[in-house]
């Protein structure tokens, strides 16, 4: 389909979720004859580099966003907003400076709003067509539409039918004309790992910006030490040395097959209400104990949405009680399989690339 087209795949570096959901896309691009080029920074670059060591990698400097220690992010994010705009401009400059040297035919940007070019078919991946913000939500949504507009396509990793997995974040009135719903993205969607290795009672997967990532890690670690194990804590820090803390095995990162096996066989899964986590759980047909990041409107909304759906148990971070949920964990359900919309989106991108090559 792609005839060797060189396609930059560049996820945002706020946690590992954006990189993780790029894994199935990179596999699909390879299967259809493309030559993906990985563009990322820090943890996401390490994750994708480990998944695809054979692919060319380039570092695109990211921005370290920090959340507040309290429940309100409004002031913290307001202070960082000018830096976010500078980051968008820096991404635009980077792409214009490097696209010819990298011989790029297209770019797929996961939530990096600056990575688009009039000279290349450009795709933005986002599930936040209608973002929730603590203040000035109308203005924030207007800015979001302004960032989506320059891209040839905006791929939404959700079902086209509402509420999907993202609810009002990805469904609403006045959806931009360049939007295409491509179905959920999970690196576990094609895995069929049986429970043949070591099994764990609780597997906790921690990720996201500081300081809330560390806050949840310490809280989970403290509670798991009081529960008969064995347990596994994946801290979301690639390169961290493996450690054993009482009944808890602490690792920084796991390869996709190993993590899938651990999650599939666990009595209970603990994680954030991050959207990539929700897609992974849907692909595995697993319920989980989910903890929204305090003060993050998106995760708090997704927590309410999925708690009402009944597949997951959602607890406030201040009221986390792992032992209680372990006594009656969420049930398993039918895994989510929906690849048709993604295939259509890939064919559409291939046509955009062919049209651009012909015009040039």
C-alpha positions in Angstrom: 0.0 0.0 0.0 2.7 2.5 1.0 5.5 1.4 -1.3 8.2 2.2 1.1 6.9 5.6 2.1 8.9 7.1 4.9 6.4 8.2 7.6 7.5 10.0 10.8 5.6 8.7 13.9 6.0 11.2 16.7 4.1 10.8 20.1 3.8 13.4 22.8 6.1 12.8 25.8 3.7 13.4 28.7 3.9 9.9 30.2 4.1 6.7 28.1 0.5 6.4 26.9 0.9 8.3 23.7 3.9 6.2 22.7 2.1 2.9 23.7 -0.9 3.6 21.5 1.5 4.3 18.5 2.8 0.7 18.7 -0.2 -0.9 16.8 0.0 1.9 14.2 3.7 1.3 13.6 3.0 -2.4 13.2 0.2 -1.6 10.7 2.4 0.7 8.7 5.1 -2.0 8.5 2.6 -4.6 7.4 1.4 -2.3 4.6 4.9 -1.5 3.2 5.7 1.8 4.9 9.1 2.7 6.5 8.2 4.3 9.8 10.7 6.7 11.4 10.4 7.1 15.2 10.5 10.6 16.5 10.2 11.1 20.2 12.0 12.0 23.4 13.0 10.4 26.8 10.6 7.7 27.9 8.5 7.5 24.7 11.7 7.2 22.6 13.0 4.4 24.9 9.6 2.6 24.7 9.3 2.7 20.9 13.0 2.0 20.5 12.7 -1.2 22.5 9.6 -2.2 20.5 11.1 -1.5 17.1 14.9 -1.6 17.4 15.2 -2.0 13.6 13.7 1.3 12.8 15.4 4.7 12.4 15.0 7.0 15.4 15.3 10.7 15.8 15.0 12.8 19.0 12.4 15.5 18.9 12.9 17.5 22.2 9.8 17.5 24.3 8.5 19.6 27.1 8.4 18.5 30.8 4.9 19.3 32.0 4.4 19.1 35.7 1.1 18.8 37.6 0.4 20.4 41.0 0.5 18.4 44.2 -3.0 19.5 45.0 -6.3 18.8 43.2 -6.4 21.9 41.1 -4.1 22.2 38.0 -5.5 25.5 36.8 -2.7 27.8 38.0 0.1 25.2 37.3 -1.1 24.8 33.7 -1.7 28.5 33.2 1.9 29.2 34.2 3.1 26.6 31.6 0.8 27.7 28.8 3.4 30.1 27.2 6.0 27.3 27.2 3.4 25.0 25.5 2.9 27.5 22.7 6.7 27.8 22.3 6.9 24.0 22.1 4.4 24.0 19.2 6.5 26.6 17.3 9.7 24.6 18.0 8.1 21.5 16.6 7.1 23.4 13.4 10.7 24.6 13.0 12.1 21.2 13.7 10.0 19.5 11.0 10.8 22.1 8.4 14.5 21.8 9.1 14.6 18.0 9.0 11.9 16.7 6.7 14.1 16.8 3.6 17.1 15.3 5.2 14.9 12.5 6.6 13.3 12.1 3.2 9.8 12.1 4.7 6.7 11.3 2.8 4.2 12.0 5.6 4.0 12.6 9.3 1.7 11.1 12.0 1.8 13.1 15.2 0.2 11.9 18.4 -0.9 15.0 20.2 2.2 17.1 19.0 0.3 20.0 17.5 3.3 21.6 15.8 4.3 18.6 13.7 2.6 19.4 10.4 3.8 20.8 7.1 2.1 22.1 4.0 4.7 20.0 2.1 3.7 16.7 3.6 0.5 14.8 4.3 0.1 15.4 8.0 -2.0 13.4 10.5 -2.8 14.4 14.1 -3.9 11.6 16.5 -6.1 12.8 19.4 -9.1 11.6 21.4 -9.6 15.1 22.7 -11.7 16.9 20.1 -13.6 18.7 23.0 -11.1 18.9 25.9 -12.1 19.6 29.5 -10.2 22.3 31.3 -10.4 23.7 34.8 -10.9 27.3 33.5 -11.7 29.0 30.2 -13.0 25.8 28.6 -14.5 27.6 25.6 -11.3 29.3 24.8 -9.3 26.1 25.2 -11.6 24.3 22.8 -11.2 27.1 20.3 -7.4 26.8 20.5 -7.7 23.0 20.1 -9.7 23.4 16.9 -7.1 25.9 15.7 -4.4 23.3 16.3 -6.4 20.5 14.5 -7.2 22.6 11.4 -3.7 22.6 9.7 -3.6 18.8 9.6 -4.9 16.9 6.5 -6.5 14.4 8.8 -7.2 14.1 12.5 -7.5 10.5 13.6 -9.6 9.9 16.7 -8.8 6.5 18.3 -12.3 5.8 19.3 -15.5 4.3 18.0 -17.5 6.6 15.7 -20.7 5.8 17.7 -21.0 7.7 20.9 -20.1 7.4 23.7 -17.3 5.1 22.6 -14.5 4.9 25.1 -13.9 8.7 25.4 -17.4 9.9 25.7 -17.8 13.7 25.3 -14.1 14.1 24.8 -14.3 12.7 21.3 -18.0 13.1 20.4 -20.1 16.2 20.1 -21.5 18.8 17.8 -19.5 20.5 15.1 -16.8 17.8 14.6 -14.1 19.2 12.4 -14.3 18.1 8.7 -10.8 16.5 8.7 -11.7 14.1 11.6 -11.8 10.3 11.0 -12.7 7.9 13.7 -10.2 5.0 13.4 -11.2 2.8 16.4 -9.3 2.2 19.7 -5.6 1.6 19.5 -3.9 -0.9 21.8 -0.6 -2.6 21.7 -2.4 -5.7 23.2 -5.0 -6.0 20.5 -3.4 -8.9 18.7 -1.7 -10.6 21.6 -2.9 -14.0 22.8 -0.3 -14.7 25.5 -1.4 -17.7 27.7 -0.9 -17.6 31.5 2.2 -19.9 31.4 4.7 -17.8 33.3 4.8 -16.3 36.7 1.4 -15.0 37.9 0.7 -12.0 40.1 -2.1 -11.2 42.4 -2.0 -7.4 41.7 -0.3 -5.8 38.8 -0.1 -1.9 39.1 0.9 0.1 36.1 1.9 3.7 36.9 2.6 6.5 34.4 2.1 10.2 33.7 3.6 13.5 34.7 5.2 14.2 38.0 4.7 14.7 40.9 1.4 12.7 40.8 3.1 9.7 39.2 5.4 9.3 42.2 2.6 10.0 44.6 0.5 7.1 43.3 3.5 4.8 43.1 4.3 5.3 46.7 0.7 4.9 47.8 0.3 1.7 45.8 3.7 0.3 47.0 2.7 1.0 50.6 -0.6 -0.8 50.4 0.7 -3.8 48.4 3.3 -4.5 51.1 0.4 -5.2 53.5 -1.3 -7.7 51.1 -0.1 -11.2 50.6 1.6 -11.4 47.2 3.3 -11.7 44.8 2.6 -8.4 43.2 4.1 -6.5 40.3 4.5 -2.7 40.1 5.5 -1.2 36.7 6.6 2.3 37.5 6.6 3.8 34.0 10.3 4.7 34.2 12.2 2.9 31.4 15.8 2.1 32.5 14.9 1.8 36.2 16.8 -1.1 37.9 14.5 -3.9 39.0 13.9 -4.1 42.8 12.1 -6.3 45.3 10.2 -4.5 48.1 8.6 -7.1 50.3 6.0 -9.0 48.2 6.3 -6.4 45.4 8.5 -6.7 42.4 9.2 -3.2 41.1 10.3 -2.7 37.4 10.6 0.5 35.3 9.2 -0.9 32.1 8.2 -4.2 30.4 8.2 -5.3 26.8 4.7 -5.6 25.3 4.4 -9.5 25.4 5.6 -9.6 29.0 3.3 -6.9 30.2 0.4 -8.4 28.4 1.0 -11.7 30.0 1.3 -10.2 33.4 -1.9 -8.1 33.1 -3.9 -11.0 31.5 -3.2 -13.3 34.4 -3.4 -10.9 37.3 -6.2 -11.2 39.8 -6.4 -7.4 39.9 -5.1 -4.6 37.7 -4.5 -1.1 39.1 -3.8 2.0 37.0 -4.8 5.5 36.0 -7.9 6.4 34.0 -5.6 7.5 31.2 -7.1 6.9 27.8 -4.4 4.6 26.6 -5.0 2.4 29.7 -8.7 2.3 28.9 -8.0 1.2 25.3 -5.6 -1.5 26.5 -8.1 -2.8 29.0 -10.8 -2.9 26.4 -8.6 -4.9 24.0 -7.9 -7.4 26.8 -11.4 -7.6 28.0 -10.3 -6.8 31.6 -11.9 -4.7 34.3 -9.5 -2.8 36.7 -9.2 -0.6 39.7 -8.6 2.9 38.2 -7.4 6.0 39.9 -7.9 9.4 38.1 -4.9 11.8 38.4 -6.0 14.4 40.9 -7.0 17.7 39.3 -6.8 16.4 35.8 -10.3 17.1 34.3 -9.9 14.5 31.5 -9.1 11.6 33.7 -11.7 12.6 36.3 -14.3 12.7 33.6 -13.2 9.3 32.1 -13.3 8.0 35.7 -17.0 9.0 36.1 -17.9 7.7 32.6 -16.4 4.3 33.1 -17.4 3.9 36.7 -21.0 4.4 35.5 -20.4 1.8 32.8 -19.7 -0.8 35.4 -16.7 -2.4 33.8 -14.2 -0.8 36.1 -14.0 0.3 39.8 -12.9 3.9 40.1 -11.5 5.3 43.4 -10.3 8.7 44.4 -6.5 8.7 45.1 -7.1 9.9 48.6 -9.5 6.9 49.2 -7.5 4.2 47.5 -8.2 0.7 49.0 -6.6 -2.0 47.0 -7.3 -4.8 49.5 -11.0 -4.1 49.5 -11.3 -4.3 45.7 -9.1 -7.5 45.5 -11.7 -9.3 47.6 -14.2 -8.8 44.7 -12.3 -7.7 41.6 -14.0 -6.4 38.4 -15.1 -9.2 36.0 -13.7 -10.0 32.6 -15.7 -9.0 29.5 -15.6 -9.5 25.7 -12.4 -8.0 24.2 -12.9 -5.1 21.8 -12.0 -5.8 18.2 -12.5 -3.2 15.5 -9.9 -2.8 12.8 -12.0 -1.9 9.8 -11.9 1.9 10.4 -8.2 1.9 10.9 -7.7 0.1 7.6 -9.8 2.7 5.8 -7.7 5.5 7.4 -4.4 3.9 6.3 -5.7 3.6 2.7 -6.7 7.2 2.8 -3.2 8.3 4.0 -1.7 6.2 1.2 -3.8 8.0 -1.3 -2.7 11.4 0.1 0.9 10.3 -0.2 0.4 9.1 -3.8 -1.3 12.4 -4.7 1.5 14.5 -3.2 4.2 12.4 -5.0 2.4 12.8 -8.3 2.0 16.6 -7.9 5.7 16.9 -7.1 
